[in-house]
Amino acid sequence: MRECTTVDPKWLVEFAPAFFKFSDPTKLSRFKKNQRLEPLYNKYEEPNSWRISRTRKRRN
């Protein structure tokens, strides 16, 4: 395939309503509320070295 095109997300709702729907932007699902940021494993760093609060404590 050589041709590419951009897809407007609104088209997905219009042409594939069985798979896509508009959501309420003010509400998050229970699953998304419970998600936490988990950094990738790095054996050369401390487990909590990526945290901002940890960095602030080191400066003082």
PyMOL Python script that loads the backbone (N, CA, C, O; Angstrom):
from pymol import cmd

cmd.read_pdbstr("""\
ATOM      1  N   MET A   1       0.832  -1.178   0.000  1.00  0.00           N
ATOM      2  CA  MET A   1       0.000   0.000   0.000  1.00  0.00           C
ATOM      3  C   MET A   1       0.876   1.240   0.000  1.00  0.00           C
ATOM      4  O   MET A   1       1.807   1.355   0.796  1.00  0.00           O
ATOM      5  N   ARG A   2       0.578   2.142  -0.876  1.00  0.00           N
ATOM      6  CA  ARG A   2       1.331   3.383  -0.941  1.00  0.00           C
ATOM      7  C   ARG A   2       0.509   4.569  -0.478  1.00  0.00           C
ATOM      8  O   ARG A   2       1.071   5.581  -0.060  1.00  0.00           O
ATOM      9  N   GLU A   3      -0.775   4.467  -0.542  1.00  0.00           N
ATOM     10  CA  GLU A   3      -1.629   5.594  -0.200  1.00  0.00           C
ATOM     11  C   GLU A   3      -1.993   5.572   1.281  1.00  0.00           C
ATOM     12  O   GLU A   3      -2.287   4.522   1.853  1.00  0.00           O
ATOM     13  N   CYS A   4      -1.967   6.722   1.867  1.00  0.00           N
ATOM     14  CA  CYS A   4      -2.361   6.881   3.271  1.00  0.00           C
ATOM     15  C   CYS A   4      -3.343   8.035   3.372  1.00  0.00           C
ATOM     16  O   CYS A   4      -3.337   8.949   2.546  1.00  0.00           O
ATOM     17  N   THR A   5      -4.165   7.982   4.368  1.00  0.00           N
ATOM     18  CA  THR A   5      -5.104   9.072   4.607  1.00  0.00           C
ATOM     19  C   THR A   5      -5.311   9.230   6.102  1.00  0.00           C
ATOM     20  O   THR A   5      -5.091   8.297   6.874  1.00  0.00           O
ATOM     21  N   THR A   6      -5.725  10.387   6.492  1.00  0.00           N
ATOM     22  CA  THR A   6      -6.043  10.601   7.902  1.00  0.00           C
ATOM     23  C   THR A   6      -7.504  10.252   8.132  1.00  0.00           C
ATOM     24  O   THR A   6      -8.341  10.366   7.237  1.00  0.00           O
ATOM     25  N   VAL A   7      -7.782   9.830   9.335  1.00  0.00           N
ATOM     26  CA  VAL A   7      -9.150   9.452   9.690  1.00  0.00           C
ATOM     27  C   VAL A   7      -9.624  10.384  10.788  1.00  0.00           C
ATOM     28  O   VAL A   7      -8.997  10.493  11.842  1.00  0.00           O
ATOM     29  N   ASP A   8     -10.717  11.043  10.536  1.00  0.00           N
ATOM     30  CA  ASP A   8     -11.332  11.895  11.552  1.00  0.00           C
ATOM     31  C   ASP A   8     -12.074  10.981  12.529  1.00  0.00           C
ATOM     32  O   ASP A   8     -12.903  10.185  12.088  1.00  0.00           O
ATOM     33  N   PRO A   9     -11.811  11.062  13.838  1.00  0.00           N
ATOM     34  CA  PRO A   9     -12.464  10.176  14.798  1.00  0.00           C
ATOM     35  C   PRO A   9     -13.989  10.221  14.749  1.00  0.00           C
ATOM     36  O   PRO A   9     -14.649   9.238  15.084  1.00  0.00           O
ATOM     37  N   LYS A  10     -14.540  11.335  14.341  1.00  0.00           N
ATOM     38  CA  LYS A  10     -16.002  11.438  14.247  1.00  0.00           C
ATOM     39  C   LYS A  10     -16.551  10.493  13.187  1.00  0.00           C
ATOM     40  O   LYS A  10     -17.690  10.037  13.290  1.00  0.00           O
ATOM     41  N   TRP A  11     -15.747  10.196  12.167  1.00  0.00           N
ATOM     42  CA  TRP A  11     -16.183   9.270  11.116  1.00  0.00           C
ATOM     43  C   TRP A  11     -16.391   7.871  11.680  1.00  0.00           C
ATOM     44  O   TRP A  11     -17.292   7.153  11.247  1.00  0.00           O
ATOM     45  N   LEU A  12     -15.563   7.484  12.641  1.00  0.00           N
ATOM     46  CA  LEU A  12     -15.663   6.134  13.194  1.00  0.00           C
ATOM     47  C   LEU A  12     -17.019   5.913  13.849  1.00  0.00           C
ATOM     48  O   LEU A  12     -17.611   4.842  13.711  1.00  0.00           O
ATOM     49  N   VAL A  13     -17.502   6.901  14.549  1.00  0.00           N
ATOM     50  CA  VAL A  13     -18.810   6.794  15.196  1.00  0.00           C
ATOM     51  C   VAL A  13     -19.913   6.704  14.146  1.00  0.00           C
ATOM     52  O   VAL A  13     -20.894   5.981  14.317  1.00  0.00           O
ATOM     53  N   GLU A  14     -19.740   7.434  13.081  1.00  0.00           N
ATOM     54  CA  GLU A  14     -20.764   7.461  12.040  1.00  0.00           C
ATOM     55  C   GLU A  14     -20.801   6.166  11.232  1.00  0.00           C
ATOM     56  O   GLU A  14     -21.880   5.645  10.951  1.00  0.00           O
ATOM     57  N   PHE A  15     -19.639   5.646  10.859  1.00  0.00           N
ATOM     58  CA  PHE A  15     -19.589   4.498   9.959  1.00  0.00           C
ATOM     59  C   PHE A  15     -19.464   3.149  10.660  1.00  0.00           C
ATOM     60  O   PHE A  15     -19.697   2.116  10.033  1.00  0.00           O
ATOM     61  N   ALA A  16     -19.109   3.130  11.919  1.00  0.00           N
ATOM     62  CA  ALA A  16     -18.984   1.874  12.658  1.00  0.00           C
ATOM     63  C   ALA A  16     -19.565   2.034  14.058  1.00  0.00           C
ATOM     64  O   ALA A  16     -18.832   1.932  15.042  1.00  0.00           O
ATOM     65  N   PRO A  17     -20.864   2.283  14.165  1.00  0.00           N
ATOM     66  CA  PRO A  17     -21.452   2.511  15.494  1.00  0.00           C
ATOM     67  C   PRO A  17     -21.437   1.271  16.384  1.00  0.00           C
ATOM     68  O   PRO A  17     -21.589   1.388  17.600  1.00  0.00           O
ATOM     69  N   ALA A  18     -21.257   0.090  15.802  1.00  0.00           N
ATOM     70  CA  ALA A  18     -21.184  -1.121  16.619  1.00  0.00           C
ATOM     71  C   ALA A  18     -19.876  -1.184  17.410  1.00  0.00           C
ATOM     72  O   ALA A  18     -19.796  -1.872  18.428  1.00  0.00           O
ATOM     73  N   PHE A  19     -18.863  -0.473  16.946  1.00  0.00           N
ATOM     74  CA  PHE A  19     -17.553  -0.532  17.588  1.00  0.00           C
ATOM     75  C   PHE A  19     -17.168   0.748  18.325  1.00  0.00           C
ATOM     76  O   PHE A  19     -16.372   0.702  19.262  1.00  0.00           O
ATOM     77  N   PHE A  20     -17.718   1.883  17.918  1.00  0.00           N
ATOM     78  CA  PHE A  20     -17.336   3.167  18.494  1.00  0.00           C
ATOM     79  C   PHE A  20     -18.566   3.957  18.907  1.00  0.00           C
ATOM     80  O   PHE A  20     -19.620   3.861  18.279  1.00  0.00           O
ATOM     81  N   LYS A  21     -18.419   4.751  19.984  1.00  0.00           N
ATOM     82  CA  LYS A  21     -19.496   5.633  20.413  1.00  0.00           C
ATOM     83  C   LYS A  21     -18.882   6.857  21.084  1.00  0.00           C
ATOM     84  O   LYS A  21     -17.749   6.817  21.562  1.00  0.00           O
ATOM     85  N   PHE A  22     -19.644   7.938  21.111  1.00  0.00           N
ATOM     86  CA  PHE A  22     -19.198   9.135  21.807  1.00  0.00           C
ATOM     87  C   PHE A  22     -19.315   8.892  23.304  1.00  0.00           C
ATOM     88  O   PHE A  22     -20.272   8.275  23.770  1.00  0.00           O
ATOM     89  N   SER A  23     -18.342   9.379  24.044  1.00  0.00           N
ATOM     90  CA  SER A  23     -18.398   9.239  25.498  1.00  0.00           C
ATOM     91  C   SER A  23     -18.520  10.615  26.131  1.00  0.00           C
ATOM     92  O   SER A  23     -18.275  11.641  25.497  1.00  0.00           O
ATOM     93  N   ASP A  24     -18.900  10.604  27.383  1.00  0.00           N
ATOM     94  CA  ASP A  24     -19.012  11.847  28.132  1.00  0.00           C
ATOM     95  C   ASP A  24     -17.603  12.268  28.563  1.00  0.00           C
ATOM     96  O   ASP A  24     -16.969  11.546  29.332  1.00  0.00           O
ATOM     97  N   PRO A  25     -17.098  13.399  28.099  1.00  0.00           N
ATOM     98  CA  PRO A  25     -15.724  13.789  28.432  1.00  0.00           C
ATOM     99  C   PRO A  25     -15.519  14.166  29.895  1.00  0.00           C
ATOM    100  O   PRO A  25     -14.378  14.293  30.340  1.00  0.00           O
ATOM    101  N   THR A  26     -16.593  14.345  30.647  1.00  0.00           N
ATOM    102  CA  THR A  26     -16.445  14.724  32.051  1.00  0.00           C
ATOM    103  C   THR A  26     -16.373  13.519  32.978  1.00  0.00           C
ATOM    104  O   THR A  26     -16.092  13.675  34.167  1.00  0.00           O
ATOM    105  N   LYS A  27     -16.622  12.322  32.461  1.00  0.00           N
ATOM    106  CA  LYS A  27     -16.620  11.123  33.297  1.00  0.00           C
ATOM    107  C   LYS A  27     -15.536  10.154  32.843  1.00  0.00           C
ATOM    108  O   LYS A  27     -15.294   9.985  31.648  1.00  0.00           O
ATOM    109  N   LEU A  28     -14.890   9.526  33.815  1.00  0.00           N
ATOM    110  CA  LEU A  28     -13.923   8.475  33.541  1.00  0.00           C
ATOM    111  C   LEU A  28     -14.514   7.143  33.978  1.00  0.00           C
ATOM    112  O   LEU A  28     -15.282   7.075  34.939  1.00  0.00           O
ATOM    113  N   SER A  29     -14.155   6.110  33.278  1.00  0.00           N
ATOM    114  CA  SER A  29     -14.632   4.789  33.663  1.00  0.00           C
ATOM    115  C   SER A  29     -13.917   4.339  34.939  1.00  0.00           C
ATOM    116  O   SER A  29     -12.867   4.881  35.285  1.00  0.00           O
ATOM    117  N   ARG A  30     -14.465   3.382  35.617  1.00  0.00           N
ATOM    118  CA  ARG A  30     -13.874   2.859  36.847  1.00  0.00           C
ATOM    119  C   ARG A  30     -12.484   2.287  36.556  1.00  0.00           C
ATOM    120  O   ARG A  30     -11.565   2.439  37.361  1.00  0.00           O
ATOM    121  N   PHE A  31     -12.338   1.636  35.416  1.00  0.00           N
ATOM    122  CA  PHE A  31     -11.052   1.057  35.029  1.00  0.00           C
ATOM    123  C   PHE A  31      -9.981   2.141  34.883  1.00  0.00           C
ATOM    124  O   PHE A  31      -8.870   1.986  35.389  1.00  0.00           O
ATOM    125  N   LYS A  32     -10.307   3.224  34.203  1.00  0.00           N
ATOM    126  CA  LYS A  32      -9.333   4.290  33.992  1.00  0.00           C
ATOM    127  C   LYS A  32      -9.011   5.031  35.288  1.00  0.00           C
ATOM    128  O   LYS A  32      -7.886   5.498  35.462  1.00  0.00           O
ATOM    129  N   LYS A  33      -9.966   5.147  36.190  1.00  0.00           N
ATOM    130  CA  LYS A  33      -9.705   5.789  37.475  1.00  0.00           C
ATOM    131  C   LYS A  33      -8.711   4.983  38.299  1.00  0.00           C
ATOM    132  O   LYS A  33      -7.912   5.554  39.042  1.00  0.00           O
ATOM    133  N   ASN A  34      -8.752   3.672  38.173  1.00  0.00           N
ATOM    134  CA  ASN A  34      -7.896   2.810  38.975  1.00  0.00           C
ATOM    135  C   ASN A  34      -6.525   2.565  38.360  1.00  0.00           C
ATOM    136  O   ASN A  34      -5.675   1.944  38.999  1.00  0.00           O
ATOM    137  N   GLN A  35      -6.287   3.030  37.148  1.00  0.00           N
ATOM    138  CA  GLN A  35      -4.990   2.821  36.521  1.00  0.00           C
ATOM    139  C   GLN A  35      -3.932   3.664  37.210  1.00  0.00           C
ATOM    140  O   GLN A  35      -4.189   4.805  37.596  1.00  0.00           O
ATOM    141  N   ARG A  36      -2.762   3.110  37.359  1.00  0.00           N
ATOM    142  CA  ARG A  36      -1.641   3.810  37.974  1.00  0.00           C
ATOM    143  C   ARG A  36      -0.458   3.795  37.009  1.00  0.00           C
ATOM    144  O   ARG A  36      -0.319   2.882  36.195  1.00  0.00           O
ATOM    145  N   LEU A  37       0.376   4.800  37.111  1.00  0.00           N
ATOM    146  CA  LEU A  37       1.561   4.889  36.287  1.00  0.00           C
ATOM    147  C   LEU A  37       2.593   3.891  36.791  1.00  0.00           C
ATOM    148  O   LEU A  37       2.993   3.937  37.954  1.00  0.00           O
ATOM    149  N   GLU A  38       3.015   3.002  35.928  1.00  0.00           N
ATOM    150  CA  GLU A  38       4.035   2.021  36.277  1.00  0.00           C
ATOM    151  C   GLU A  38       5.197   2.171  35.306  1.00  0.00           C
ATOM    152  O   GLU A  38       5.050   1.837  34.131  1.00  0.00           O
ATOM    153  N   PRO A  39       6.346   2.661  35.759  1.00  0.00           N
ATOM    154  CA  PRO A  39       7.478   2.818  34.852  1.00  0.00           C
ATOM    155  C   PRO A  39       8.062   1.462  34.469  1.00  0.00           C
ATOM    156  O   PRO A  39       7.869   0.466  35.166  1.00  0.00           O
ATOM    157  N   LEU A  40       8.771   1.443  33.360  1.00  0.00           N
ATOM    158  CA  LEU A  40       9.432   0.223  32.933  1.00  0.00           C
ATOM    159  C   LEU A  40      10.551  -0.114  33.904  1.00  0.00           C
ATOM    160  O   LEU A  40      11.114   0.774  34.544  1.00  0.00           O
ATOM    161  N   TYR A  41      10.870  -1.381  34.012  1.00  0.00           N
ATOM    162  CA  TYR A  41      11.905  -1.839  34.928  1.00  0.00           C
ATOM    163  C   TYR A  41      13.277  -1.396  34.440  1.00  0.00           C
ATOM    164  O   TYR A  41      13.591  -1.538  33.259  1.00  0.00           O
ATOM    165  N   ASN A  42      14.090  -0.864  35.334  1.00  0.00           N
ATOM    166  CA  ASN A  42      15.455  -0.473  35.023  1.00  0.00           C
ATOM    167  C   ASN A  42      16.327  -0.949  36.174  1.00  0.00           C
ATOM    168  O   ASN A  42      16.219  -0.438  37.289  1.00  0.00           O
ATOM    169  N   LYS A  43      17.181  -1.914  35.912  1.00  0.00           N
ATOM    170  CA  LYS A  43      17.975  -2.502  36.989  1.00  0.00           C
ATOM    171  C   LYS A  43      19.070  -1.573  37.511  1.00  0.00           C
ATOM    172  O   LYS A  43      19.667  -1.854  38.550  1.00  0.00           O
ATOM    173  N   TYR A  44      19.342  -0.476  36.811  1.00  0.00           N
ATOM    174  CA  TYR A  44      20.388   0.446  37.232  1.00  0.00           C
ATOM    175  C   TYR A  44      19.869   1.592  38.090  1.00  0.00           C
ATOM    176  O   TYR A  44      20.664   2.368  38.620  1.00  0.00           O
ATOM    177  N   GLU A  45      18.573   1.712  38.234  1.00  0.00           N
ATOM    178  CA  GLU A  45      17.973   2.801  39.007  1.00  0.00           C
ATOM    179  C   GLU A  45      17.248   2.237  40.220  1.00  0.00           C
ATOM    180  O   GLU A  45      16.862   1.068  40.243  1.00  0.00           O
ATOM    181  N   GLU A  46      17.070   3.078  41.218  1.00  0.00           N
ATOM    182  CA  GLU A  46      16.239   2.689  42.353  1.00  0.00           C
ATOM    183  C   GLU A  46      14.787   2.612  41.889  1.00  0.00           C
ATOM    184  O   GLU A  46      14.412   3.315  40.951  1.00  0.00           O
ATOM    185  N   PRO A  47      13.964   1.781  42.516  1.00  0.00           N
ATOM    186  CA  PRO A  47      12.569   1.637  42.062  1.00  0.00           C
ATOM    187  C   PRO A  47      11.764   2.932  42.084  1.00  0.00           C
ATOM    188  O   PRO A  47      10.893   3.116  41.234  1.00  0.00           O
ATOM    189  N   ASN A  48      12.024   3.826  43.020  1.00  0.00           N
ATOM    190  CA  ASN A  48      11.242   5.062  43.129  1.00  0.00           C
ATOM    191  C   ASN A  48      12.001   6.300  42.665  1.00  0.00           C
ATOM    192  O   ASN A  48      11.608   7.418  42.997  1.00  0.00           O
ATOM    193  N   SER A  49      13.065   6.125  41.915  1.00  0.00           N
ATOM    194  CA  SER A  49      13.868   7.273  41.488  1.00  0.00           C
ATOM    195  C   SER A  49      13.152   8.166  40.490  1.00  0.00           C
ATOM    196  O   SER A  49      13.534   9.323  40.318  1.00  0.00           O
ATOM    197  N   TRP A  50      12.133   7.660  39.836  1.00  0.00           N
ATOM    198  CA  TRP A  50      11.402   8.439  38.832  1.00  0.00           C
ATOM    199  C   TRP A  50      10.395   9.396  39.452  1.00  0.00           C
ATOM    200  O   TRP A  50       9.889  10.284  38.765  1.00  0.00           O
ATOM    201  N   ARG A  51      10.095   9.236  40.727  1.00  0.00           N
ATOM    202  CA  ARG A  51       9.060  10.056  41.357  1.00  0.00           C
ATOM    203  C   ARG A  51       9.540  11.484  41.594  1.00  0.00           C
ATOM    204  O   ARG A  51      10.684  11.704  41.994  1.00  0.00           O
ATOM    205  N   ILE A  52       8.664  12.446  41.347  1.00  0.00           N
ATOM    206  CA  ILE A  52       9.005  13.857  41.525  1.00  0.00           C
ATOM    207  C   ILE A  52       9.227  14.166  42.998  1.00  0.00           C
ATOM    208  O   ILE A  52      10.164  14.888  43.339  1.00  0.00           O
ATOM    209  N   SER A  53       8.390  13.639  43.868  1.00  0.00           N
ATOM    210  CA  SER A  53       8.537  13.905  45.297  1.00  0.00           C
ATOM    211  C   SER A  53       9.879  13.386  45.804  1.00  0.00           C
ATOM    212  O   SER A  53      10.480  13.976  46.701  1.00  0.00           O
ATOM    213  N   ARG A  54      10.336  12.303  45.238  1.00  0.00           N
ATOM    214  CA  ARG A  54      11.628  11.736  45.614  1.00  0.00           C
ATOM    215  C   ARG A  54      12.757  12.675  45.181  1.00  0.00           C
ATOM    216  O   ARG A  54      13.724  12.860  45.920  1.00  0.00           O
ATOM    217  N   THR A  55      12.643  13.257  44.011  1.00  0.00           N
ATOM    218  CA  THR A  55      13.648  14.172  43.494  1.00  0.00           C
ATOM    219  C   THR A  55      13.725  15.432  44.348  1.00  0.00           C
ATOM    220  O   THR A  55      14.820  15.929  44.611  1.00  0.00           O
ATOM    221  N   ARG A  56      12.603  15.947  44.778  1.00  0.00           N
ATOM    222  CA  ARG A  56      12.584  17.152  45.609  1.00  0.00           C
ATOM    223  C   ARG A  56      13.292  16.911  46.936  1.00  0.00           C
ATOM    224  O   ARG A  56      13.991  17.797  47.427  1.00  0.00           O
ATOM    225  N   LYS A  57      13.126  15.751  47.514  1.00  0.00           N
ATOM    226  CA  LYS A  57      13.757  15.457  48.794  1.00  0.00           C
ATOM    227  C   LYS A  57      15.275  15.417  48.664  1.00  0.00           C
ATOM    228  O   LYS A  57      15.982  15.792  49.600  1.00  0.00           O
ATOM    229  N   ARG A  58      15.780  14.976  47.539  1.00  0.00           N
ATOM    230  CA  ARG A  58      17.227  14.900  47.338  1.00  0.00           C
ATOM    231  C   ARG A  58      17.863  16.284  47.261  1.00  0.00           C
ATOM    232  O   ARG A  58      18.992  16.467  47.717  1.00  0.00           O
ATOM    233  N   ARG A  59      17.162  17.255  46.695  1.00  0.00           N
ATOM    234  CA  ARG A  59      17.713  18.598  46.516  1.00  0.00           C
ATOM    235  C   ARG A  59      17.913  19.303  47.845  1.00  0.00           C
ATOM    236  O   ARG A  59      18.881  20.047  48.005  1.00  0.00           O
ATOM    237  N   ASN A  60      17.021  19.085  48.803  1.00  0.00           N
ATOM    238  CA  ASN A  60      17.072  19.805  50.084  1.00  0.00           C
ATOM    239  C   ASN A  60      18.139  19.305  50.984  1.00  0.00           C
ATOM    240  O   ASN A  60      18.300  19.814  52.093  1.00  0.00           O
TER     241      ASN A  60
END
""", "prot")
cmd.dss("prot")
cmd.show_as("cartoon", "prot")
cmd.util.cbc("prot")
cmd.orient("prot")
